[in-house]
């Protein structure tokens, strides 16, 4: 569970039955790799409805190369 929540979990009916409750930092990012370009070459960009997109908007979610990507 998140750091700082252990005591709450230990006193909650369902969770207090667990013997080993461990706090962890789930926000740590180990590694991010990026290219100097957009990294997608000439791939077609689709919206979440599967329609091709000519001009993706910053912050939009798109499908590129079969994967969901935040632009």
C-alpha positions as CSV (number, residue, x, y, z in Angstrom):
1,X,0.0,0.0,0.0
2,X,1.1,3.6,-0.3
3,X,3.6,5.0,2.2
4,X,1.8,6.5,5.2
5,X,-1.3,4.2,4.9
6,X,0.0,1.1,6.9
7,X,-1.7,2.0,10.2
8,X,-5.0,2.6,8.4
9,X,-4.8,-0.8,6.7
10,X,-3.9,-2.6,9.9
11,X,-7.0,-1.3,11.6
12,X,-9.5,-1.8,8.8
13,X,-11.7,-4.9,9.1
14,X,-10.7,-6.8,5.9
15,X,-7.0,-5.7,5.8
16,X,-6.2,-6.3,9.4
17,X,-6.3,-10.1,8.7
18,X,-3.1,-9.8,6.7
19,X,0.1,-10.5,8.7
20,X,2.6,-8.8,6.4
21,X,1.5,-5.3,5.3
22,X,4.2,-3.4,3.5
23,X,4.3,0.2,2.5
24,X,5.9,1.1,-0.9
25,X,6.4,4.1,-3.1
26,X,4.5,3.4,-6.3
27,X,5.3,6.7,-7.9
28,X,8.9,6.0,-8.8
29,X,9.8,5.9,-12.5
30,X,13.0,3.9,-13.2
31,X,13.7,4.7,-16.8
32,X,12.3,6.7,-19.7
33,X,13.8,6.5,-23.2
34,X,13.1,9.1,-25.9
35,X,14.3,9.7,-29.4
36,X,15.1,13.1,-30.8
37,X,12.2,12.6,-33.2
38,X,8.7,11.6,-32.4
39,X,9.8,8.0,-32.5
40,X,7.0,6.9,-34.8
41,X,8.5,7.5,-38.3
42,X,5.7,7.5,-40.9
43,X,3.2,5.5,-38.8
44,X,-0.4,6.3,-39.2
45,X,-1.9,7.9,-36.1
46,X,-5.5,6.9,-35.2
47,X,-7.9,8.3,-32.6
48,X,-9.5,5.9,-30.1
49,X,-12.4,5.2,-32.6
50,X,-9.9,3.9,-35.2
51,X,-10.1,7.0,-37.4
52,X,-6.9,8.3,-39.0
53,X,-5.7,11.7,-37.5
54,X,-3.8,14.2,-39.5
55,X,-3.0,16.7,-36.7
56,X,-2.9,15.1,-33.2
57,X,-3.6,17.5,-30.3
58,X,-1.2,17.8,-27.4
59,X,-2.4,15.7,-24.5
60,X,-4.7,13.6,-26.7
61,X,-4.7,9.8,-26.6
62,X,-4.0,8.1,-29.9
63,X,-3.2,4.6,-31.3
64,X,0.2,4.4,-33.0
65,X,1.7,1.2,-34.1
66,X,-1.1,-0.7,-32.2
67,X,-0.3,1.0,-28.9
68,X,-2.2,3.7,-27.0
69,X,0.0,6.8,-26.7
70,X,-0.5,10.2,-25.1
71,X,0.7,12.8,-27.6
